[in-house]
Amino acid sequence: MRGVSTPLGMSDPDKPNIAPTLWRSVTDHESKRYYFDSVINPAVLWVDLDKLELSPNGKVLTLRLNAPDDAGGEVSGKLTSAEPFKFIAP
């Protein structure tokens, strides 16, 4: 997956729509896990979706990435409450 990412800082004046890859993600539907890594900290992190409340009444959660303790692994317990972001369009 890292082999097809656009490097951070890359630009090409002939291809202005190319943007650097900031993170990569993979979803394992069978195991109900969401894997991701950041281009700044390549440790693989994942969320076990069975550990989350995914109903319409569930909380909005967030995870601060690139913190010194991002050594990788399952991070469901590190998610914290957050306000939902507002969409530009309705």
N, C-alpha and C positions, 0 to 999 in steps of 0.2 A: 504494500500500500504506500509506503514511503517513497518507493521508486517512481511513482507517477504524480507525486505532489509538486506543485510549483514552488521553487525555493523562495524563502523569505528575502525580500529586497530585490527580487528579479523584476525587471521592467523591459518592455520592448515597444518602442514608439510605433512600430508597424502593427502591433496587436494590442491596442489600448484596453481591450476587455479582459486581458489576462490579469488575474489578481493572485497574490501569494496565498498559499495554503496556510491557514492559521491553526486548524485542527483537523483530525481525521477521525472517522467513526465507523463502526461496524455493528450491526445488529444481529444477534443470534436469536432468531425467533423460537427455536426449539427449546433452548435453555432459558429464555426470557432474560437475556442479558444485553446491555448496551455498553460496548467497549469504545473507548476514545483515548486519544493522546493529543498533546499540544506540540506544536512545532518548536516551542521554546523549551519544554521539558518532555522528552520522549518516553517517559514512564507510561506504561499502559495502565489505564484506570478503567473500572467498570462499575456499573450499577446493576444490582440484582433486582429486576422489576417486581419480583414476588414480594420484596420487602417494602414496597411503596404502596400508598393508597392512591390508586389511579382512577377512582370514581369521580364523577363531576363534583362531589363534595370534598375531594382531597385538597390538601394544602399546595400552594405554589412553593416550590423549593429551588434552591440555587446551590452552586458549589464554586468556591473561589479556587481558580486554577493557578498553577505556577507558584504555589506557596512552598516554602522549604520542606514541608512534610509530605509533599506529593511523591512518595517513593513508589507508587503504583499499588495496584490491588483493588479490592472491592471497597467502594466509597459511599454506599447508601447511608451509613451512619454519620457521614460528614456533611450531608445535605442540611441546609438551614432554611428557615422560613424566609420568604421574600414577597415583595409586592409584584404583581404581574406587570409586565411592561405594556405600554399603550401603543397600539398599532397606529400608524399614520392615517390609514384609510379605515373606514368602518367595516 
